[in-house]
Amino acid sequence: TRAAPARLAAAAAVPEPEPQRSGWRARLPPANELRKIVPLAIMFFCILFNYTILRDTKDVLVVTAPGSSAEAIPFLKTWVNLPGAVAFTVLYSALANRMAPQALFYTVLSTFLAFFGAFGWLIYPLVSAGLLHPVAFASKLAAALPAGFAAPIAVCQNWTYSLFYLLANMWGSVVVSLLFWGFANEVTTVSEAKKYYPLFGMFANVALVFSGQFVRYVSKLHTSLPAGVDGWGVALKLLMSAVVASGGVIMAAFRYLNVAVLKEADGSDGAPSPSGKLAPKKKKKPSMSIGESARHLASSAYIRSLATLVICYGMAINLVEVTWKSKLKQAFPDPSAYSAFMGSFSSATGVATLAMMLFGRFVFRKWGWGTAAMITPAVL
C-alpha cells in the first residue's frame, strides 16, 4: 500500500502526449519548434534589416564625401577592410577562448551598435561642424602629391567615414555569418535546418525590401525640413537609431532563446524538457591557433574551391562597382538623393532575388546545381 502513492506520483510526473492537431493547425510547425524558429527568424530579419541600411549608408558616406569618389572604394577594401578583418579575427579568437558564447555574442554586437549609434548622434555632427577630419592637411598633401594619390588621401581625410565603411562591411561577415549562423547551427537539429533554413533565405529578401523602403522614406524627409537644416544629418540620425533599436530586438530574441528555450530544453536536473528538444549538445572541439586553422582549411580541396569562388566573385564585384558608383555620384551628387536611390535599389534587389529563388527551384529540379551555379557568371 505504501508503494501506491509513489506510483501515482511517478505517473503524474510523466508528461501527457500532445493532442493531435487537425485542420489548418496540423499544417503549422510543432509548438516546440516554433519557440525556436520564430525568435531565430526575428533575429535574422533584424540583422539583415540593419545590414541593408549599413550597406547603403557606407556607400553614400564614402562616395559623396568631400574630396572623395568611388575610386576610394578599392583602397578601402585593400588597406582598411583587409587589415581590419585580420585584426578582428585575431581579437575574436582571443575572446572566444576567454569568454562564454553568450557573453561573446553580447560583447561583439553591442560594440557594433555603440559605434553606429555614436556615429549618427555624435561623430557626424562633429564632422559637420568642421572637427575630426584633417581637411587642411589633406589639401596640402593633394597639392604636393600626384593626382594618383587622390583616393588614398580621401580615405585618410575622411577617416571617420572609412571607419564606418569598415564596421558596416564587417556587419555582414561577423554578425550574419559568424554570430547568427553559428548560434542557429548550435540550437537547431539537422531535420529542422532542412525545413526552415530555405525559408530563412526567402525571409532575408523580405527584410531587404522593407529596409530599402525605410532608407528611401527617411532619405526623402529632407524635403519637409526647414531651410538651413542638414537633411542628411537628420536622416543619418534616424537610420542609425533604427539600427540600434533593431539591435536591441536582436539581443532580446537571443536572450529569450537562451533563457526561456535553451534552459528549459536542457532541464534543471539534466533531463530534457517535455516541451521540446533542441539540437544535441556537441562535443567541445579543441581550439586551434590561426596558423593551425589556416593549414587545416588549406588541406581541403573543397574549401580551396570555395575560396576560389569567393575570390573571383570579389574581383568581379570590384571591377563593376567603381564604374557603377561613379555614375551614381554624377546622377545623385546630394547624399540624401543618393541614399534614396540606394533604398529603392535595395528593395528592387530583394524582389528580384525572391523571384530568382523561386525560379531557381525549377532550374535545380530540371538541370541540377551545376547549371544553376553557372547562370550568374554567364550573365556577368
C-alpha positions in Angstrom: 0.0 0.0 0.0 2.9 2.3 0.7 4.1 1.9 -2.9 0.8 3.2 -4.3 1.4 6.9 -3.7 4.9 6.6 -5.2 3.4 5.0 -8.3 0.8 7.7 -8.6 3.4 10.4 -8.2 5.6 8.8 -10.9 2.6 8.6 -13.2 1.7 12.2 -12.6 5.3 13.2 -13.5 5.1 11.6 -16.9 4.1 14.3 -19.4 0.9 13.7 -21.3 1.3 13.4 -25.1 0.3 16.5 -27.1 -3.2 16.3 -28.5 -3.4 15.5 -32.2 -4.0 18.7 -34.3 -6.4 18.8 -37.1 -7.3 21.2 -39.9 -5.1 24.2 -40.5 -3.3 23.7 -37.2 -1.9 20.5 -38.5 0.0 22.4 -41.1 1.8 24.6 -38.6 5.1 23.5 -37.1 5.1 21.9 -33.7 5.0 24.3 -30.7 8.5 23.3 -29.5 9.9 24.1 -33.0 8.1 27.4 -33.2 9.6 28.5 -29.9 13.0 28.3 -31.6 12.3 29.2 -35.2 10.2 32.4 -34.6 12.9 34.1 -32.4 15.6 33.0 -34.8 13.5 34.4 -37.7 13.1 37.7 -35.8 16.9 37.8 -35.2 17.6 37.1 -38.9 15.2 39.8 -40.1 16.6 42.5 -37.8 20.2 41.6 -38.6 19.5 41.8 -42.4 17.4 44.9 -41.9 20.5 46.6 -40.3 22.8 45.1 -43.0 20.9 46.8 -45.8 20.8 50.2 -44.0 24.6 50.0 -43.2 25.5 48.8 -46.7 23.6 51.6 -48.4 24.8 54.3 -45.9 28.5 53.4 -46.1 28.5 53.9 -49.9 26.7 57.2 -49.5 29.3 58.5 -47.0 32.4 57.4 -48.9 31.3 58.3 -52.4 29.8 61.7 -51.7 32.4 62.8 -49.1 34.4 66.0 -49.8 37.4 65.2 -51.9 36.3 61.5 -52.3 34.8 59.4 -55.0 34.0 55.8 -55.9 37.7 55.4 -56.7 38.4 55.4 -52.9 36.5 52.1 -52.5 39.3 49.8 -53.8 41.7 51.4 -51.4 39.3 51.0 -48.6 38.9 47.3 -49.3 42.6 46.7 -49.6 44.2 48.9 -47.0 41.3 49.2 -44.5 39.0 46.2 -44.7 41.6 43.6 -45.2 43.8 44.6 -42.2 40.7 45.2 -40.1 39.4 41.8 -40.9 42.7 40.2 -39.9 42.8 42.2 -36.7 39.3 41.3 -35.8 40.0 37.6 -36.5 42.9 37.7 -34.0 40.8 39.5 -31.4 37.8 37.3 -31.8 39.9 34.2 -31.5 41.4 35.5 -28.2 38.0 36.5 -26.9 36.4 33.2 -27.9 39.0 31.3 -25.8 38.3 33.5 -22.7 34.6 34.3 -22.8 31.4 32.3 -22.7 29.4 32.2 -26.0 26.6 34.3 -24.7 29.0 37.0 -23.3 30.9 37.0 -26.6 27.7 37.5 -28.6 26.6 40.4 -26.5 30.1 42.0 -26.5 30.6 41.9 -30.2 27.1 43.0 -31.1 27.0 45.9 -28.5 30.3 47.1 -29.8 28.9 47.5 -33.3 25.7 49.1 -32.1 27.6 51.6 -29.8 29.7 52.8 -32.7 26.8 53.2 -35.2 24.7 55.0 -32.6 27.6 57.3 -31.7 28.3 57.9 -35.4 24.8 59.2 -36.1 24.4 61.3 -33.0 28.0 62.4 -32.1 30.6 61.8 -34.8 28.8 63.0 -37.9 27.6 66.3 -36.2 31.2 66.9 -35.1 32.4 66.3 -38.7 29.7 68.7 -40.0 31.0 71.3 -37.6 34.4 71.1 -39.2 36.0 68.9 -36.5 37.7 65.5 -36.6 38.6 65.5 -40.3 42.1 66.9 -41.2 40.9 68.8 -44.2 43.8 71.3 -44.3 46.5 68.7 -44.0 44.8 66.6 -46.8 44.7 69.7 -49.0 48.4 70.2 -48.6 49.1 66.5 -49.4 46.8 66.7 -52.5 48.8 69.8 -53.7 52.2 68.1 -53.1 51.5 64.6 -54.4 50.5 63.4 -57.9 46.8 63.1 -58.8 47.0 59.3 -58.4 47.2 59.8 -54.7 43.7 61.4 -54.6 41.9 58.2 -53.4 44.2 57.3 -50.5 44.3 60.9 -49.4 40.5 61.0 -49.4 40.5 57.8 -47.3 42.7 59.4 -44.7 40.9 62.8 -44.8 37.5 61.2 -44.2 38.8 58.7 -41.7 35.6 58.5 -39.7 33.7 57.5 -42.9 36.4 55.0 -43.6 35.9 53.5 -40.1 32.2 53.4 -40.7 32.8 51.7 -44.0 35.0 49.0 -42.3 32.5 48.2 -39.5 29.5 48.3 -41.8 31.3 45.9 -44.1 32.1 43.6 -41.2 28.5 43.5 -40.0 27.7 41.1 -42.8 30.6 38.8 -42.2 30.7 39.0 -38.4 27.1 39.4 -37.3 25.3 37.5 -40.1 27.8 34.7 -40.9 29.7 34.3 -37.6 27.3 35.2 -34.8 23.9 34.3 -36.2 24.6 31.2 -38.3 27.0 29.9 -35.6 24.2 30.2 -33.0 21.5 28.9 -35.3 23.5 25.8 -36.1 24.0 25.1 -32.4 20.3 25.2 -31.5 18.6 23.6 -34.5 18.7 19.9 -35.4 19.5 18.7 -38.9 15.9 18.0 -39.7 14.8 21.4 -38.6 17.6 23.1 -40.6 16.3 21.2 -43.8 12.8 22.5 -43.2 13.4 26.1 -42.1 16.8 27.3 -43.5 15.4 27.8 -47.0 12.6 29.9 -45.5 15.2 32.0 -43.8 16.7 32.7 -47.2 13.4 34.0 -48.5 12.9 35.9 -45.3 16.2 37.6 -45.9 15.0 39.2 -49.1 11.8 40.3 -47.4 14.0 42.2 -44.9 15.8 43.7 -47.9 12.6 45.0 -49.3 11.4 46.5 -46.0 14.8 48.1 -45.1 15.2 49.5 -48.6 11.8 51.3 -48.4 12.7 52.6 -44.9 16.0 54.0 -46.2 14.1 55.6 -49.1 11.5 57.1 -46.9 14.0 58.6 -44.3 16.2 59.9 -47.1 13.4 61.9 -48.6 12.4 63.6 -45.3 14.8 66.5 -46.1 12.1 67.9 -48.5 9.9 68.7 -45.5 12.6 70.2 -43.2 13.1 73.9 -42.7 15.7 75.7 -44.7 19.2 75.5 -43.2 18.7 72.1 -41.6 21.1 69.4 -42.6 18.7 66.9 -44.2 21.3 64.2 -44.5 22.3 64.7 -40.9 18.7 64.2 -39.8 18.3 61.1 -42.0 21.6 59.7 -40.6 20.3 60.0 -37.0 17.1 58.2 -37.9 18.9 55.5 -39.8 21.4 54.8 -37.0 18.6 55.0 -34.4 16.8 52.3 -36.3 20.0 50.2 -36.4 20.4 50.5 -32.6 16.7 49.7 -32.0 16.8 46.7 -34.3 20.0 45.6 -32.5 18.0 45.7 -29.2 15.4 43.4 -30.7 18.2 41.0 -31.7 19.6 40.9 -28.2 16.1 40.4 -26.7 15.4 37.5 -29.0 18.8 36.0 -28.3 18.2 36.2 -24.6 14.8 34.7 -24.9 16.2 31.7 -26.7 19.0 31.2 -24.1 16.8 31.8 -21.0 13.3 30.6 -21.9 14.1 27.9 -24.5 17.6 26.5 -24.1 17.5 26.2 -20.3 14.0 24.6 -20.3 15.0 22.2 -23.0 18.1 21.2 -21.1 16.1 20.7 -17.9 17.2 21.8 -14.4 18.1 18.2 -13.5 19.9 17.4 -16.7 16.9 15.7 -18.3 15.3 17.0 -21.5 12.1 19.1 -21.1 8.9 17.7 -22.4 8.2 21.0 -24.2 10.8 20.1 -26.9 14.3 19.0 -27.6 16.9 21.2 -29.1 19.9 20.0 -31.0 22.0 17.6 -29.0 25.0 19.1 -27.4 28.1 18.8 -29.5 31.4 17.7 -28.1 33.7 20.5 -27.3 36.3 20.7 -30.1 39.9 21.5 -29.3 40.7 25.1 -30.1 43.3 25.7 -32.8 45.6 28.7 -33.4 45.1 30.8 -36.5 48.0 29.1 -38.2 46.7 25.7 -37.5 43.2 26.7 -38.7 44.7 28.0 -41.9 46.6 24.8 -42.6 43.6 22.7 -41.8 41.4 24.7 -44.3 44.1 24.7 -46.9 44.3 20.9 -46.8 40.7 20.6 -48.0 40.2 20.7 -51.8 36.5 21.6 -51.2 37.5 24.6 -49.1 40.1 25.7 -51.7 37.4 25.6 -54.4 35.0 27.6 -52.3 37.8 30.1 -51.6 38.5 30.4 -55.3 34.8 31.1 -56.0 34.7 33.8 -53.3 37.9 35.5 -54.6 36.7 35.5 -58.2 33.3 36.9 -57.0 35.0 39.7 -55.1 37.2 40.6 -58.1 34.2 40.7 -60.4 32.3 42.9 -58.0 35.3 45.3 -57.7 35.6 45.7 -61.4 32.0 46.7 -61.8 31.4 48.6 -58.6 33.7 51.5 -59.1 32.3 52.4 -62.5 28.7 52.0 -61.4 29.0 54.1 -58.3 30.9 56.8 -60.1 28.0 57.2 -62.4 25.6 57.2 -59.5 27.5 60.1 -57.9 27.1 62.0 -61.2 23.4 61.4 -61.2 22.9 61.9 -57.4 25.5 64.2 -56.0 23.4 65.0 -52.9 23.8 62.4 -50.1 20.1 62.3 -49.4 19.2 61.7 -53.1 22.0 59.1 -53.4 20.6 57.3 -50.3 17.0 57.4 -51.5 18.1 55.8 -54.8 20.1 53.1 -52.9 17.0 52.4 -50.8 14.8 51.9 -53.9 17.6 49.8 -55.5 17.8 47.6 -52.4 14.1 46.9 -52.4 14.1 46.1 -56.1 17.0 43.8 -55.5 15.0 42.0 -52.8 12.0 41.5 -55.1 14.2 40.3 -58.0 16.1 37.9 -55.7 12.8 36.4 -54.4 11.7 35.8 -57.9 15.0 34.2 -58.8 14.9 32.0 -55.8 11.5 30.6 -56.9 12.8 30.2 -60.5 16.0 28.6 -59.1 14.0 25.7 -57.6 12.7 24.9 -61.1 16.3 25.1 -62.5 17.6 22.8 -59.7 15.0 20.2 -60.4 15.3 20.2 -64.2 19.1 20.8 -64.8 20.8 20.4 -61.4 23.1 22.5 -59.3 25.9 22.9 -61.8 23.7 24.6 -64.4 22.1 26.8 -61.7 25.5 27.8 -60.4 26.7 28.8 -63.9 23.9 31.2 -64.6 25.4 34.1 -62.5 28.9 34.1 -64.1 27.4 33.6 -67.5 25.2 36.6 -67.1 28.1 38.7 -65.8 
